[in-house]
Amino acid sequence: MTDDDAARRAETFAALHHQDRPLLLPNAWDHASAALLHAHGFPAVGTTSLGVAAAAGLPDGTRATREETLRLAGALGALPCLLSVDAEDGFSDDPGEVGMYAAELRARGAVGINLEDGLGPVDRHVAKIRAVRAAAPGLFVNARTDTYWLGDGEGARERVLAYRDAGADGVFVPGLTDLGVIAGLVRALEGCPLNVLYAPGGPSPDRLAEVGVRRVSLGSLLYRRALGAALDAVAAVREGRDAGEGTVPSYGEVQKLAA
C-alpha cells in the first residue's frame, strides 16, 4: 500500500465519524471474524483486546498481548475494511514507546488506534496522545477514559477535554449509558466525536444518535456472544436437541474468508 493509499483510507475512516448516523464499529478477534463482518457490509472493523487476549490464553488489560496485537493488525490490515486497533494503554507508560508502537500499527495497515487511560495520570495520557500524533501522522486516535468503566464517572469531562486538546481525533467513554450525561459531553466536546460502548438494555444507536454520539463500539460483545453460541450448540447436541438455531455460516462460506 502506498502512502497516498494509506492517507486516503485514514481520511475515509475519519469521515465516518462525521455522518448523520454514528459509525457502528463491530470488533473482531481474528481474520475470519473481521472478514465476515466486512463481507456483511461493515466498512470499518475494530479489534477487541479481550478477544485477542482470551484467544491467546492471556489476560486482558495487563500488557500481555503486545505481540499478538501486532500480528493481528498485520493480518487484518491487508483486508479491504478500515481497521482500528484496540491497543490497551499502548503497552507502555513511556509516551515515546507508545508512539513507536502506533507507528508499527499504521505500517501494518491500521487507520485508527484505541488508547485507554486506565484512570492513570491525565498528563501521562496526554503525552501518549501527542506522541502517537507525532509518530503516526494520520492515524485516528480514539482516546479512551475509564472513568465510568473502572470508576464512578468522576473527572470524565475534564479528561475527555484534555485528550481532545492534546490532539485526539475522538474520545471514548465506555460504561456510560446516561443520555443526559452523554449529551452534556457531546456539547462540551464541540465537534470532537464521542464514542460510547453499546450496552444490551442501554440506549439504542438511534437514541445515541439523537444526542450526538458519533461512534458506537461493540467491544467484546461479539466475541462473548460467539463463545455463548458455542456453549448453546454443544449443550443442545448433548441433550438431544436441534443445534441448528441461529446464524451458522456454511463450511464453504467460511472457506471463502481465507486471504
Secondary structure, DSSP 8 states (H G I E B T S, - for coil): --HHHHHHHHHHHHHTTSSSS-EEE-EESSHHHHHHHHHTT-SEEEE-HHHHHHHTT--TTSS--HHHHHHHHHHHTTSSSEEEEE-TT-S-S-HHHHHHHHHHHHHTT--EEEEE-TT--HHHHHHHHHHHHHHSTT-EEEEE--TTTTSSSTTHHHHHHHHHHTT-SEEE-TT---HHHHHHHHHHHTTS-EEEE--TTS--HHHHHHTT--EEE-TTHHHHHHHHHHHHHHHHHHTT-----S----HHHHHTT--
